[in-house]
Amino acid sequence: MEGSISSRRIAVTHGRILALALPMTLSHVTTPLLGLVDATVIGRLGQAHLLGAVALGAVVFDFLFWSFGSLRMATAGMTAQATGAGDRHEVDRALARALLVATVAGLLLILLQWPIAAIAFPLTGASEAVKGALATYFYIRIWAAPFTLANYVILGSTLGRGRTDLGLFLQVAINVANILLTSVLVLAFGWGVAGAAIGTAAAEVFGVGLGILVLRRLGSNPFSVAWRETLDRAAMMQTLSMNRDIMIRNIALMLAFGIFSAMGARAGDVTLAANAVLYNMFLIGGYFLDGFATAAETLCGQSIGARDERGFGRAVTLSLGWSFGFGLAVSAIFLAAGGPFIDFVTTSPEVRAYARDYLAYAALTPLVGAAAFAFDGIYTGATWTKAMRDLMLLALAVYGGMILATGTLGNTGLWIALLVFLGVRGLGQAFLCPRLTRRTFAEGRDAA
């Protein structure tokens, strides 16, 4: 990285951890709202096949776009390091390269929309009426792909600078725009599923425009970066390789959770439903832990950019401490309030009873997964993406082995395998962290 080679001190305190984590916790809670808003507005029309189409459309796009969540994570890591080094021009260069990658990837998704639909639609197992409405939704919303991915980049850039408050602002603004546009187009204009798709797509476009304005207010202008700098071979290859590593990591993570759902489905409808209820508890816990992962991402990246090894070590320690603390608290809340939560989500006596049998396993997920969440942020900020990818693949292999080894235990074995998967991820990252830290700061001293 170009810029200052002198060591600087990065403020790493409990207060700063919380200031970074809490806005992103709220932001993560808003993430499912885009699909939820569409479903709620369409649900007002009283036609089941339309509601089903929008719900399935949200699942398809969540999978499709979340695969490119690497754009947010990689951009945050590179931006944090450039910010820590005090190299504002490198912040803009990283942003320009990431926006270019997002644009090209989004355009490829548009070009590949027909083969994507040909693969995704049959997998839904939906009726012909639902598939017809799903096609309308999909073929409209897909045109927003470059803007959706650009929003990931913009969010990553704000987080890398330590402005999680602006990240929250942008996420809320996109959701409010989606609510207003979708409501008007569906309920006032009567455009149905097409209106829901247009409203969501337009909200993404609005988000990019607002995001660029926010970045300009921060002093950034990615459009002023010369093409020769944006297309610098070494820098672009680093950007692409980081995104590749994180994308593989994300796909492996989705595969693990997909296997969990599929194995539950094979055990019967009651097991599937109960696991789905309990899995929501894991997701809620993840919202809290993701906030501290973001704090780790920012502080660790900035410490490496500033060549502040002591600050990096403190960021690792505090991030892990807060993650374990919140993981323990959320697990305790789940154990105490899990029964009423189950009753709120489902009215089926069979599902309620079955879910209670496995409540303890679900309640343990935030605590067992605390280290994995924290280290994901640490590794992202440090741009140790190759190690993060390899450790995720190792954990996935162990997970598969555990499912086979505990097959005779039924759903109990499945939950044990999930807990082992979360634990192995954290333990593997903890084992490699000291070695990677020494190597990273040794390379920094050599460069100086």
N, C-alpha and C positions, 0 to 999 in steps of 0.2 A: 504494500500500500504506500502511496506517495504521501508526503506531508511530514510533519514534525516527527523526529525520532527520539525526542527527549521523553523521559518518564514523567507522568502527571498523576496526581492523586484524584481518585474518583470517590465521591462521597457515598459510602455504603452504610446505611443505618437502618434500624428497625422502622423508623418513620418513613424513610424513602421506599423501603420494600412495600409497606402498606399503601403508600401514595401511588405506587405503580400498579399494585395488584388489584386493589378494590375497583377502580374504574373498569378494568378489563374483566373482572368477575361479572359486573353488571352487563358489560358488552357481550360476553359469551351467553348470558341468559337471553339476550335479544336475538341471537343467531337463528333459532328455529322459527322466529316470527314471520319471516318472508313466506314460507310455505303455509304456516298456520293462518295468516291473514287471508291468503287466497282461498284456503279451505273454508274458513268461517264465512266469508262473503258469498262464495258459491253455495255454501250450505243453506243460505237464506232463500235460495231459489227452490228448494224442496225437491230436487231431482237427484236421486241417489247416484246415477251413473256419472253425472257431472262432478259430484263431490268426490267420487272414487277416482275419476280421471285426474283431478287436481292433486289429490293426495299422492297418487302414484307418480305424477309428474314431479312433485316435490322430492320424492325419494330418488328418482332418476337423476335430477339435477344436483341433489345433495351428493350423490355418489360421484357424478361426473366432475363437478366443480371442486369437491373436497380433495379429489386426487391432485388437483393443482394448488392445494393449500401450501405446497412447497414455495410458491411465489411469495407468500406472506412471510414464512419462516426464514427463507434465505435472505430476503430483502432486509428483514429486521436484524439478522446477524451481521450482515455486511455494513448496514447503516450504523449500528451500534459501535462497531469497531472504528469506522471512519469518524464518528462523533467523538469517541474517546480520544482519538488521535488529534482532534481539532482540525481535521481536514474537511472543510465544508464542500470543497469542489468534488472530493471523492464521494461525499454523500449524494451529490447530484448525479455523478457518473453512475453510481450503483443504481440510483432510481431510474435513470434513462435506460440502462441496459435491461433492468427488470421490466420496465414498461414495454420495451421492444419485444422481449420474450413473451409477455402476456398478450400483446397484440397478435403476434404470429400464432401463438397457441390457440387464441380465441378464434382467429380466422380459420385455422385448421379444423376446429370443432364444427364451425359452420359448414365447411366443405365436406366434412365427414358425417353430417347430420343423418343422412339416409342409412348408411351402414350402422351407425350407432342405434338408430331407431329399430332397424331390422334385428339387432341383437337384443336390445333392451325390452321391446314391447312383448315378444313371446315369453320372456322370463317373468313377466308380471302375472301371467295366468289369468288375465282379466277377460271379461266378456267382450264381444264385438262392439257393443254400445260404448263401453268404457274406453276401449282402444281407439275408437273413432274420436271421442272427445279428447283423449290423451294426445292423439296426433295433432289436433288443433293447438293444444297448449304447448306441446313440445316444439313444433315447427315455427312457432312465433317466438317463444322465449329464448330459443337457441341463438337468435340473432344478437342477443345481448351478451354473448359469451366474452368477447374482447373487453367489454366494460366491467363485467363481473370479475374477470381475472385482474384487470387494472385496479379495481377496488382492493383486491388482496395486496397488491404491490403498494398502493398508497397507505393502506393500514399498516403494513410492515414498516414503511418508511417513518410513519409517525411513532410507532412503538420503539423502533431503534433509536430514535432521538430522546426517548424517555417521556413522550407526550401521550401517555395512555388516556389522559383526559380528552384529547382531541380524537383519539381512536374511538372512545365511547360516543363522543358527539357525532362523528361521521356515521357510526352504526345506527344510532337512534334516528338521525336525519333520514337515512335510506329507508328505515322501517316506517317512519311517519309518512314519507312520500309514497311508499307502497300502499299504506292503508288508505290514504286519501285518493290516489289515482285509481286503485282497484275498486274501491267503493263507488266512485263516480261512474267509472266505465261499466261496471256490472249492474249496479242497482239503479243508477239514473239513466244511463244510455242503453241498458239492456243487451250488452254485448256478450254476456255469458262467459264461457271459458276463455274465449279470445280476449275479452276485456281483462280477465285476471292475468293472462300471460303478458298482455301489453302493459298493464299497470306495473307488474313486477319488473319487466324489462326496462321500462321508462325510469323506474326508481333507481336502477343500477346506473343508467346513463346520468341521471341527476347526481348520483353519488360521486361519479368521476369528476364532473364539473365542480362540485363543491369541494372535493378533495384537492383538486389542483389549486383552487383558490386558497384553501387552508395552507397548502405547502408554500404557495407564493408568499403568504403572510409570514411564514417561518423563514423566508429568505431563500427558498429553493426555486429553481427554474430548470427542470430537466430538459426543456426544449432549447436551452441555450448551450447545451453540451455539444461540442463538435462531433460530427459523425465518426471521424477517425478515432476519437476517444471512446465513443459508445461501442464501436465495432472492434476495438483493440482485441486482438486474437487471444492473448493470455487471459485478460480480464473476462472476456465473454465466455471462454472455455471454463473458467472458474465458476461463473454464474450458472452456466448450463449443467456442469457436473454437480454442483450443490443442489440444484433443483431436481436433477435426476435421482440423486441419493435420497432426498427427502420424499420424492414422489414414490419411490420403491418402498420406503419406510411406511408411508401413509397407506399404500395399497396393501401391504402386509398386515397392517393394523386393522384395516377394514375386513380383510380376509379372516382374521382371527375372530372378529365379532360376528362376521357372517356365518362362520362355522358354528359358533355358539348358538345362533338362532336356528340354523338348519338342524343341528343335533337335537335341540329342544322340540322342533317340529316333528321330527321322526319319532319322538317319544309320545306323541299324542297332543290333542288340542288343549287339554287342561295344562299339561306341562309347558306347551308353547305360550299360552296366555299368562301363566304364572311367572315364567321367566321374563316375559316382556314387561310385566308390571315391575318386577324386581330390577330389571336392567335399567329402568328409568331412574332408580335410586342411584345406580352407578353413574349415570349421566349427570344427575344433579350434583353429586360429589365432584365430578370432573369439572363442572363450571367453577367451583371454588378453587380447586387445585390448579386449573389453567391460569388463573390470575397470578398465582405465585410463580408459575412457569414463565409467564411473560416478564415478571419482575427480574427473574434470574437471567432471562434472555438479554434484557437491556443492560443490567449492571455487569454481567460477565463479559458481554461484548465490548462495552465501553472500557472496562478495566483492561482487557487485552489490547484494545486500540491505544490506550494511554500507557501501556506497559507497566501497569500497576499490579504486580503479582500479589502483594498483600491485600489490595482491594478485591482482587479476583477471589482469593481464598476466603475472605470475609463474605463476599457475595454468595459463594457456594454454601458456606456454613449457615448463613441466615436464611437463605432460600430453602434449604433442606429443613431447617428448624421450624420455619413457619408452615411448610407443607405438611410435615409430620404433625404439628400441632393442630392444624385445621383438619387433617385427615382423621386424627383421633377424635376431635370434637364432632365431626360430621358422622363418623361411625357410631359414636355414642348416641347421637340424636336419632339415627336410623334404628338402632336397637330399641330405643325408648318409644319412638313414635312410628315405627314401621307398620305396626298393626293398623292404626287408623289410616295411614297412607294407603295401604293395600285396600282397605274398605272403601276409601274415597275413589280409587281408580277403577275398581271392578265391583259389580253387584252379585257376581256368581258365587254361590256358597262353596262350590267345589274349588274354584280358582283361589278364593280367599284362604281356604284351609290349606291347600297345597302350597301357596306362596308363603304362608307363615312357617311351614316346615323348613324353608330354605332362606328365611329372612336373615339369619345370622351370617350366612355366606355373603349375601348381597351387602350387608352392613359392613363387612370387613373390607370391601373393595377400596374405599377411599384411603384407609390406613395402609393396606398392603401396597396400593398403587401410588402412595405419596412420593416415594423416592423416584419412581419412573417419571412422574409428571415433572418434578423439579429438575431432574437430570435432562429431560427433553429440552427444557429452557436453557440450562447450562450449556449443553452440547450445541444447541442452535446458536446461541450468542457467541460461542467460541468457534463456530463454523466447523465443528468436528462432525460433519454430516456423513462421511464415509463410515466412521466408527458407529454412529447412531444407526445407520442402515444395517450394517453387519450384525450389530447386537439385536436389532429387531428381528432379523431373519433367524438368528440363533434362538431367540425366545419363541418364535413361531414354531420352530422345529421341536423344541422342548414341549411346547403346548400340544402339538400333534401327538407326540409320544405319550404324554400324560393322558390324553383322551383315550388312546388305545389301551394304556396300562390300567386305567380305571373304568373301562367299559362295563365291567360287571356291576359296578356301583350305580349305574343309571344316571339320573340327574345329579346325584351327589357327586359322582365322579366328574361330571361336566363343570360344576361350580368349583371343585377343587382344582381342576385343570386351569380354569380362568384365573384363579388366585395365584397359582404357580406361575402362569404367564406374566402377570403383573409384577410379581416378586422377582422373577428372573431378570426382567428388563431392568429393574432398579439395581439389583445386585451386580449385573454385568457392567452397567454404566459406572457404578461406584468403584468397581475393581479397576477399570481403565482410566478413570479420571485423574489420579495422581500422575500416571505416566504421560498422559496427553498434556497435562498442565506443565510438567517439566520440559517437555519437547517444545511446546508453544512458546514459553518464555525464554528458552535457550535460543530458539530461532530469532526471537526479537532482539536478544542481546547481540547475536552474531550480525544481524542486519544493522545494528547501531554502530 
